[in-house]
């Protein structure tokens, strides 16, 4: 079974005064992949869509 290619984009939730401080996300039907845009080949997080939604809700309250 092959893994489909992920399509990464900068998250609209990753906005700061420093344009280099951002994350990229690649959603699929069952997962949301998250990586540091400055280190695209580095570690990644894989979350359920529900966990990602909970995180975004929590982070937007800060």
VEXLO-542022 format. One line per 4 residues: number of its first residue (from 1); their letters; for each residue y, x, z of N, C-alpha, C, O, CB. Coordinates in steps of 0.02 Angstrom, whole numbers, plus 50000, padded with zeros to 5 digits. Atoms other than C-alpha are relative to their C-alpha. Glycine has a CB too. Layout:
NUM	a	Y/X/Z/Y/X/Z/Y/X/Z/Y/X/Z/Y/X/Z ~ ...
REM end
This chain:
1	xxxx	49941/50043/50000/50000/50000/50000/50062/50044/50000/50068/50089/50042/50000/49952/50061 ~ 49940/49959/50004/50167/50075/49950/50057/49968/50039/50060/49908/50048/50020/50011/49927 ~ 49941/50023/49964/50327/50064/50047/50057/49991/49950/50071/50037/49912/50021/50051/50057 ~ 49945/50010/50047/50471/49987/49950/50059/50046/50017/50069/50064/50075/50024/49927/49999
5	xxxx	49941/49958/49989/50626/50094/49928/50052/49960/50040/50065/49902/50026/50030/50024/49932 ~ 49948/50033/49959/50758/50055/50058/50068/50007/49966/50082/50059/49935/50002/50031/50071 ~ 49933/50000/50028/50933/50011/50001/50050/50002/50058/50061/49952/50091/50013/49938/49953 ~ 49956/49988/49943/51056/50083/50127/50072/49981/49984/50095/49989/49928/49996/50073/50022
9	xxxx	49928/50012/50007/51234/50026/50154/50033/50010/50068/50001/50004/50120/50015/49929/49973 ~ 49963/49990/49938/51368/50063/50282/50010/49932/50033/50032/49884/50002/50069/50034/49986 ~ 49993/50063/49962/51370/49930/50416/50074/49984/50010/50114/50028/50026/49965/50005/50067 ~ 49931/50021/49987/51530/49830/50429/50016/50003/50074/50074/50001/50093/50011/49929/49973
13	xxxx	49991/49994/49928/51504/49844/50617/50013/50071/50022/50023/50085/50081/49940/49972/50037 ~ 49992/49929/49985/51524/50032/50607/50068/50023/49975/50073/50061/49927/49944/50042/49968 ~ 49932/49984/50021/51712/50048/50594/50036/50032/50059/50038/50005/50114/50038/49936/49976 ~ 49963/49966/49948/51813/50173/50693/50058/50036/49969/50067/50035/49908/49955/50049/50040
17	xxxx	49944/49962/50026/51967/50280/50677/49976/50061/49963/50014/50090/49923/50047/50019/50057 ~ 50029/49943/50035/51852/50420/50617/49950/49973/49949/49897/49948/49968/49966/50049/50050 ~ 50043/50026/50052/51775/50372/50450/49932/50033/49996/49887/50007/49963/50034/50009/49935 ~ 50065/49966/50000/51633/50495/50481/49954/49972/50054/49894/49988/50054/50009/50074/50010
21	xxxx	50041/50029/49947/51572/50398/50634/49974/49933/49977/50004/49881/49990/50040/49993/50066 ~ 50026/50064/50023/51464/50268/50553/49924/50002/49995/49893/50055/49994/50030/49982/49932 ~ 50072/50007/50011/51289/50204/50534/49989/49965/49934/50034/49933/49907/49967/49962/50058 ~ 50020/50036/50060/51198/50140/50383/49939/49958/50019/49898/49977/50061/49984/50048/49941
25	xxxx	50057/50044/49988/51074/49997/50382/49966/49985/49934/49997/49985/49881/50022/49935/50036 ~ 50040/50021/50058/50935/49948/50263/49955/49943/50023/49902/49954/50051/49957/50060/49970 ~ 50041/50057/49978/50871/49772/50296/49943/49986/49951/49950/49995/49891/50044/49938/50008 ~ 50056/50026/50039/50703/49709/50236/49985/49931/50030/50015/49914/50081/49936/50048/50001
29	xxxx	50015/50066/49970/50629/49536/50268/49974/50003/50072/49985/49956/50110/49950/49964/49957 ~ 50030/49997/49934/50540/49596/50425/50028/50053/50046/50012/50055/50105/49927/50011/49994 ~ 49972/49946/49959/50639/49748/50486/50071/50016/49979/50093/49999/49924/49956/50063/49993 ~ 49934/49972/50015/50812/49824/50496/49996/50074/50018/49982/50092/50075/50058/49963/50039
33	xxxx	50002/49928/49990/50817/50013/50474/50071/50024/50012/50118/50002/49978/49967/50036/49939 ~ 49933/49975/49981/50964/50108/50552/49998/50076/50000/49951/50106/50026/50022/49972/50070 ~ 49995/49927/50000/51019/50288/50523/50072/50022/50006/50118/49983/49994/49968/50030/49937 ~ 49934/49969/49996/51167/50403/50552/50019/50021/49929/49981/50057/49897/50001/50062/50050
37	xxxx	49980/49985/50069/51263/50418/50389/50011/50074/49989/50007/50098/49932/50063/49962/49982 ~ 49989/49928/50007/51300/50602/50424/49934/50038/49997/49934/50097/49978/50042/50025/50059 ~ 50065/49967/49999/51114/50641/50439/49948/49953/49970/49903/49928/50004/49980/50021/50073 ~ 50042/50051/50034/51027/50531/50310/49926/50016/50003/49884/49970/50000/50021/49994/49928
41	xxxx	50072/49983/49996/50863/50627/50323/49976/50007/50072/49919/50025/50084/49987/50064/49961 ~ 50017/49993/49929/50866/50628/50513/49963/49939/50027/49937/49899/49989/50062/50011/50040 ~ 50036/50055/49969/50790/50507/50637/50029/49931/49982/50088/49924/49967/50000/50008/50075 ~ 49980/50069/50016/50794/50320/50604/49972/49954/50053/49920/49967/50084/49975/49980/49929
45	xxxx	50026/50054/49958/50774/50165/50709/49975/49945/49954/50004/49933/49901/50055/49974/50049 ~ 50024/50058/50035/50672/50019/50649/49996/49943/50050/49961/49947/50100/49930/50013/49966 ~ 49994/50057/49955/50711/49852/50730/49979/49936/49966/49980/49931/49905/50072/49994/50026 ~ 50009/50067/50028/50662/49672/50708/50068/49971/49985/50118/49992/50016/49959/49954/50049
49	xxxx	49935/50032/50013/50799/49564/50635/50030/49968/50064/50090/49969/50074/49993/49945/49946 ~ 49976/50030/49938/50810/49476/50805/50030/50052/50046/50082/50041/50076/49943/49963/50036 ~ 49974/49946/49957/50833/49640/50900/50066/50027/49972/50112/50041/50010/49948/50058/50005 ~ 49938/49978/50031/50966/49695/50775/50056/49950/50015/50112/49970/50032/49992/50010/49924
53	xxxx	49951/50052/49985/51057/49530/50798/50023/50002/50072/50082/49995/50087/49972/49931/49985 ~ 49982/49994/49929/51051/49549/50987/50044/50061/50011/50093/50058/50049/49936/50005/50043 ~ 49960/49939/49993/51119/49727/50973/50071/49988/49974/50119/50007/50007/49967/50058/49963 ~ 49934/50011/50030/51262/49674/50858/50041/49955/50045/50101/49966/50056/49993/49970/49929
57	xxxx	49965/50045/49953/51307/49532/50977/50024/50039/50061/50082/50032/50080/49955/49942/50021 ~ 49982/49960/49942/51306/49651/51126/50056/50049/49984/50104/50054/50021/49938/50037/50027 ~ 49951/49949/50018/51404/49788/51036/50068/49970/49984/50119/50001/49996/49976/50040/49942 ~ 49936/50030/50018/51537/49667/50975/50038/49975/50061/50097/49959/50056/49990/49943/49950
61	xx	49967/50022/49939/51575/49616/51154/50034/50057/50037/50071/50046/50085/49950/49967/50046 ~ 49971/49941/49966/51626/49793/51203/50071/50012/49980/50103/50059/50004/49960/50062/49984
REM end
